[in-house]
Amino acid sequence: MIKRMASSAATAMLPQCRFDAAVFILGHMRCGSTALAQVLCNHPAICGFGEAHLRYDSETALGKLALSQVRRKVYRPAATHLFDKVLHDRYDRVVDPGFYTSRAIFLIRPPLETIASIRRLFAKLGSHEFASDAIAADYYETRLETLARNWQRFPANRRLGLSYAELTADPDQQLQRISNLLGLQSPLENRYQPSSESRRHGVGDPLNAHRHDRIQPASATDRPNAAPPDLDLSAVRLEQLQQQFAELSQTVTAL
């Protein structure tokens, strides 16, 4: 009850707690969202820290988001935008209609490298949440379905889509596109301050985020001539996932 009252009060009192002032990265795990989120939150007009794990089924969620930022000591009263990234269906499958007045950056990555990266991450963390390639593939498939639906619901002038390959191939160009979407007076710069805070839950990649201070070029394993990861999935299943990614990529990355 107290938390709900505090969230409602924050939503009513803070000028940033409006969906039309919010900025979201909508993507899936291992899509490159950690570095992009850090760059966004490095800008003085944007306050946030990573993934707040909030359901956006009511405008009071923005009050919760602001209070979460206050607790983490990243809230900036002078900022014009609240930021969050959403990587799981439970947070954006069912949302308040106002959610679609925010600005959304859709970020996606091909299935083979994504699934392999999810499996490596959770294995290193000692977690059994994604204990097989099939479980990771199911997450990826359903997440792309939700992203495709949400893309259609955002007005064209409130959304932007890009792939992991585009982001890492030319970060400056993509950051300029995002700056234009957000109407920033000073454009985004490809830099941020790495911190041990990056290891905290919700900030992003707990293994590597603290080692970087900018969006890094794609690694050798992400290049077209690299051998694809060996996944325990049928050829039919892989083809379905690749086709799903290709269709969504063609939709969201078309300029």
C-alpha positions in Angstrom: 0.0 0.0 0.0 2.8 2.5 0.9 4.7 1.7 -2.2 1.6 2.2 -4.4 0.9 5.5 -2.7 4.5 6.6 -3.2 4.4 5.6 -6.8 1.2 7.5 -7.4 2.6 10.6 -5.7 5.8 10.5 -7.7 3.8 10.1 -10.9 1.7 13.1 -10.0 4.5 15.4 -8.8 7.5 14.7 -11.2 7.2 16.2 -14.7 9.2 13.3 -16.3 6.6 10.7 -15.1 4.6 10.8 -18.4 4.7 8.2 -21.1 5.3 10.8 -23.7 8.5 11.8 -21.9 9.8 8.2 -21.5 12.4 6.4 -23.6 12.6 2.7 -23.8 14.9 0.2 -25.4 12.7 -2.7 -26.4 14.7 -5.8 -27.2 15.8 -9.2 -26.0 18.6 -10.5 -23.9 22.1 -10.3 -25.4 21.0 -7.8 -28.2 23.6 -5.2 -27.2 21.3 -3.2 -25.0 23.6 -2.8 -22.0 26.1 -0.5 -23.8 23.4 1.4 -25.6 21.6 2.0 -22.3 24.8 3.2 -20.7 25.3 5.7 -23.5 21.7 7.0 -23.2 21.9 7.4 -19.5 25.2 9.3 -19.8 23.3 12.1 -21.5 22.2 14.9 -19.1 18.6 14.9 -20.6 18.1 11.2 -19.8 18.0 9.5 -16.4 18.1 5.8 -15.9 20.4 2.9 -15.1 19.4 -0.2 -17.2 16.5 -2.6 -16.7 14.1 -1.7 -13.8 12.0 -4.9 -14.2 8.6 -3.0 -14.1 5.3 -3.8 -15.7 4.1 -0.8 -17.8 0.4 -1.6 -17.4 -0.3 1.8 -15.7 1.2 5.3 -15.8 2.1 4.9 -12.1 4.8 2.5 -13.3 6.7 5.7 -14.2 6.5 6.8 -10.6 8.0 3.5 -9.6 10.7 3.9 -12.2 11.6 7.4 -10.8 11.7 6.1 -7.3 13.9 3.2 -8.4 16.3 5.7 -9.9 16.2 7.7 -6.7 17.2 4.7 -4.7 20.1 4.0 -7.0 21.1 7.6 -6.9 20.8 8.2 -10.6 17.7 10.3 -10.7 18.3 13.8 -12.2 15.5 16.3 -11.6 16.6 18.4 -14.6 16.4 15.5 -17.0 13.6 15.6 -19.5 13.4 11.8 -20.1 13.0 8.8 -17.9 14.7 5.7 -19.4 14.2 1.9 -19.0 14.9 -1.1 -21.1 12.5 -4.0 -21.5 13.8 -7.4 -22.5 11.0 -9.7 -21.2 7.4 -10.1 -22.2 6.0 -9.9 -18.6 6.8 -6.2 -18.7 5.4 -5.1 -22.1 3.1 -7.7 -23.4 0.1 -6.0 -21.7 0.6 -2.2 -21.3 -1.2 1.0 -20.6 -2.3 2.6 -23.9 -0.1 5.6 -23.1 3.0 3.4 -23.4 2.8 3.8 -27.1 3.2 7.6 -26.8 6.7 7.1 -25.5 9.8 6.8 -27.7 11.0 3.3 -28.4 14.3 2.0 -29.7 13.9 -1.6 -31.0 17.1 -3.6 -30.9 17.4 -7.1 -32.2 20.1 -9.7 -33.0 20.1 -12.9 -35.1 19.0 -16.1 -33.4 22.2 -18.3 -33.5 24.5 -15.8 -31.8 21.8 -14.6 -29.4 20.9 -18.1 -28.2 24.6 -19.1 -27.9 25.3 -15.9 -25.9 22.3 -16.4 -23.6 23.5 -19.9 -22.8 27.1 -18.8 -22.2 26.0 -16.0 -19.9 23.7 -18.1 -17.6 26.3 -20.9 -17.5 28.9 -18.5 -16.3 26.5 -17.1 -13.7 25.8 -20.7 -12.5 22.1 -20.3 -13.3 19.9 -23.1 -14.6 17.2 -20.7 -15.8 18.2 -21.2 -19.5 19.5 -24.8 -19.1 19.1 -25.8 -22.8 19.3 -24.3 -26.2 15.6 -25.1 -26.7 14.6 -23.0 -23.6 16.6 -20.1 -24.9 15.1 -20.5 -28.4 11.6 -20.5 -26.9 12.4 -17.2 -25.1 13.8 -15.7 -28.3 10.9 -16.7 -30.4 8.2 -15.4 -28.1 10.1 -12.2 -27.4 10.4 -11.4 -31.2 6.7 -12.0 -31.5 6.0 -9.4 -28.8 8.4 -7.0 -30.3 6.7 -7.3 -33.7 3.3 -6.6 -32.2 4.6 -3.6 -30.3 6.4 -2.2 -33.3 3.1 -1.9 -35.1 1.5 -0.1 -32.2 4.0 2.8 -32.0 3.5 5.7 -34.4 6.3 6.0 -36.9 7.6 9.2 -35.4 7.9 7.6 -31.9 9.9 4.5 -32.9 13.3 3.5 -34.3 14.6 0.0 -35.1 18.2 -1.2 -35.5 20.1 -4.5 -35.4 23.0 -5.4 -33.2 25.1 -5.5 -36.4 24.1 -1.9 -37.3 24.8 -0.7 -33.8 28.3 -2.2 -33.6 29.3 -1.4 -37.2 28.6 2.3 -37.0 27.7 3.5 -33.4 28.0 7.2 -34.3 25.5 7.0 -37.1 23.0 5.0 -35.0 23.4 7.4 -32.0 22.7 10.3 -34.3 19.5 8.6 -35.5 18.5 8.1 -31.8 19.3 11.7 -31.0 17.0 12.8 -33.8 14.2 10.6 -32.5 14.5 12.0 -29.0 15.0 15.6 -30.2 18.1 16.1 -28.1 19.7 19.5 -28.3 23.1 18.0 -27.9 23.6 14.6 -29.6 24.5 11.4 -27.9 28.2 10.5 -27.7 29.6 7.0 -27.7 31.0 7.1 -24.3 30.1 6.4 -20.7 31.8 5.9 -17.3 32.3 2.2 -16.5 31.5 1.4 -12.9 31.4 -1.6 -10.5 27.6 -0.7 -10.4 27.4 -2.4 -13.8 27.6 -5.7 -11.8 24.3 -5.0 -10.0 21.1 -6.7 -10.9 19.3 -4.8 -13.7 22.2 -2.7 -15.0 23.1 -5.1 -17.7 25.7 -7.7 -18.6 27.2 -8.5 -15.2 30.3 -10.1 -16.7 31.6 -7.5 -19.2 29.7 -4.2 -18.8 32.2 -2.8 -16.3 35.1 -3.4 -18.7 34.0 -1.1 -21.4 33.3 2.7 -21.7 31.6 2.8 -25.1 29.7 0.7 -27.6 32.3 -1.8 -28.9 32.8 -3.1 -32.5 31.4 -6.5 -33.1 33.7 -9.3 -32.0 35.2 -11.8 -34.4 32.5 -14.4 -33.6 29.8 -11.9 -34.8 31.4 -11.4 -38.2 29.7 -12.9 -41.3 32.7 -15.2 -42.1 32.8 -16.7 -38.6 31.7 -20.3 -38.0 28.1 -20.3 -36.6 27.7 -21.6 -33.1 26.8 -25.3 -32.7 23.3 -25.3 -31.1 21.3 -28.4 -30.1 18.3 -27.4 -32.3 16.9 -29.1 -35.4 17.6 -27.6 -38.8 13.9 -26.9 -39.1 13.8 -25.0 -35.8 16.8 -23.0 -36.7 15.3 -22.1 -40.1 12.1 -20.9 -38.5 14.0 -18.7 -36.0 16.2 -17.2 -38.8 13.1 -16.5 -40.9 11.4 -14.9 -38.0 14.4 -12.6 -37.4 14.7 -11.8 -41.1 11.1 -10.7 -41.3 11.2 -8.5 -38.2 14.6 -7.1 -39.2 13.2 -6.1 -42.6 10.4 -4.4 -40.9 12.1 -2.5 -38.1 15.5 -1.6 -39.7 14.0 -0.3 -43.0 14.8 3.4 -43.2 
